[in-house]
Amino acid sequence: MNDVVIPGATRGHEGLRTLTHVLYGLHVLTWLSVGIFSVIAMIINYVKRPDLPDDFYRSHYRWQARSFWFTLLWLVLTSPLWLFMIFPGMFASSLVGLWYLYRYIRGWMSFAENRAMPMPAR
């Protein structure tokens, strides 16, 4: 876990901070829109990514993108389970959905506490 707290992470970036909260909110509320909120959030994520001021924000935008793409991958990989019976497909989709919520809630809580998300070593 990366528990690095960035004390000045909010200074001078209030608009970007609010936008990042909105993006996390869109991802968490995507259940109400059958995934459309996440697609909107990802478009904004990729448009804003070149303008991010530091590694703190880059780590959160990367966390959101990886969470989205891995969720999509797991949903595609588990989709054949729906062919066997309803229960295996529903079970697999539920597990993927819980993992998805865990990732975004963990990221959002870390962001609110000014903690960067884990980044790979370069």
C-alpha positions as CSV (number, residue, x, y, z in Angstrom):
1,M,0.0,0.0,0.0
2,N,1.1,3.5,-0.7
3,D,0.3,5.6,2.3
4,V,2.2,8.7,1.2
5,V,0.2,11.8,2.3
6,I,0.7,14.8,0.0
7,P,0.2,17.8,2.3
8,G,0.0,20.5,-0.4
9,A,-2.0,18.4,-2.9
10,T,-5.0,20.7,-2.7
11,R,-3.2,24.0,-2.8
12,G,-3.8,25.8,-6.1
13,H,-5.8,22.9,-7.7
14,E,-9.2,23.3,-6.3
15,G,-10.9,23.0,-9.7
16,L,-9.0,19.9,-10.5
17,R,-9.7,18.5,-7.0
18,T,-13.4,19.0,-7.5
19,L,-13.3,17.4,-11.0
20,T,-11.5,14.3,-9.6
21,H,-14.2,14.0,-6.9
22,V,-16.8,14.2,-9.6
23,L,-15.1,11.5,-11.7
24,Y,-14.9,9.2,-8.7
25,G,-18.6,9.9,-8.0
26,L,-19.5,9.1,-11.6
27,H,-17.7,5.8,-11.4
28,V,-19.4,4.9,-8.2
29,L,-22.9,5.9,-9.4
30,T,-22.5,4.2,-12.8
31,W,-24.9,1.5,-11.6
32,L,-27.7,4.0,-12.1
33,S,-26.8,4.5,-15.7
34,V,-25.8,1.0,-16.8
35,G,-22.2,2.1,-17.2
36,I,-22.7,5.3,-19.1
37,F,-21.4,7.5,-16.2
38,S,-18.1,5.5,-16.3
39,V,-17.7,6.0,-20.0
40,I,-18.3,9.8,-19.5
41,A,-15.8,9.8,-16.7
42,M,-13.2,7.9,-18.7
43,I,-13.5,10.4,-21.6
44,I,-12.9,13.3,-19.2
45,N,-10.1,11.3,-17.6
46,Y,-8.2,10.9,-20.9
47,V,-8.9,14.5,-22.0
48,K,-7.6,16.0,-18.8
49,R,-4.7,13.6,-18.3
50,P,-2.1,15.7,-20.2
51,D,-2.8,18.7,-18.0
52,L,-2.3,17.0,-14.6
53,P,0.1,19.0,-12.5
54,D,1.8,16.3,-10.4
55,D,2.2,12.6,-9.6
56,F,-0.6,12.8,-7.0
57,Y,-3.2,13.5,-9.6
58,R,-1.6,11.2,-12.2
59,S,-1.8,8.3,-9.7
60,H,-5.5,8.8,-9.2
61,Y,-6.3,9.2,-12.9
62,R,-4.3,6.1,-13.7
63,W,-6.1,4.2,-10.8
64,Q,-9.4,5.2,-12.3
65,A,-8.4,4.1,-15.8
66,R,-6.9,0.8,-14.8
67,S,-10.0,0.0,-12.6
68,F,-12.3,0.7,-15.6
69,W,-10.3,-1.3,-18.1
70,F,-9.7,-4.3,-15.8
71,T,-13.4,-4.3,-14.9
72,L,-14.3,-4.4,-18.6
73,L,-11.8,-7.2,-19.2
74,W,-13.2,-9.3,-16.3
75,L,-16.8,-8.7,-17.5
76,V,-15.8,-9.9,-21.0
77,L,-13.9,-12.9,-19.7
78,T,-16.7,-14.0,-17.4
79,S,-19.5,-13.4,-19.9
80,P,-19.5,-17.0,-21.3
81,L,-20.7,-18.1,-17.9
82,W,-24.1,-16.7,-18.7
83,L,-24.3,-19.3,-21.5
84,F,-24.2,-22.2,-18.9
85,M,-26.9,-21.0,-16.6
86,I,-28.0,-17.7,-15.0
87,F,-26.5,-18.4,-11.6
88,P,-22.8,-18.7,-12.6
89,G,-23.0,-15.6,-14.8
90,M,-24.8,-13.6,-12.1
91,F,-22.3,-14.7,-9.5
92,A,-19.3,-13.8,-11.6
93,S,-20.8,-10.4,-12.6
94,S,-21.5,-9.7,-9.0
95,L,-18.0,-10.4,-7.9
96,V,-16.6,-8.2,-10.7
97,G,-19.1,-5.5,-9.6
98,L,-18.0,-5.7,-6.0
99,W,-14.3,-5.5,-7.0
100,Y,-15.2,-2.5,-9.2
101,L,-16.8,-0.7,-6.2
102,Y,-14.0,-1.6,-3.9
103,R,-11.4,-0.1,-6.3
104,Y,-13.3,3.2,-6.8
105,I,-14.3,3.6,-3.1
106,R,-10.7,2.9,-2.0
107,G,-9.3,5.4,-4.6
108,W,-11.9,8.0,-3.6
109,M,-11.1,7.6,0.1
110,S,-7.4,7.9,-0.6
111,F,-7.9,11.0,-2.7
112,A,-10.0,12.6,0.1
113,E,-7.2,11.9,2.5
114,N,-4.5,13.3,0.1
115,R,-2.9,10.0,-0.4
116,A,-1.5,9.0,-3.7
117,M,-2.4,5.6,-5.3
118,P,0.3,3.0,-6.0
119,M,2.3,3.6,-9.1
120,P,4.7,1.1,-10.8
121,A,8.4,1.7,-10.5
122,R,9.8,3.3,-13.6
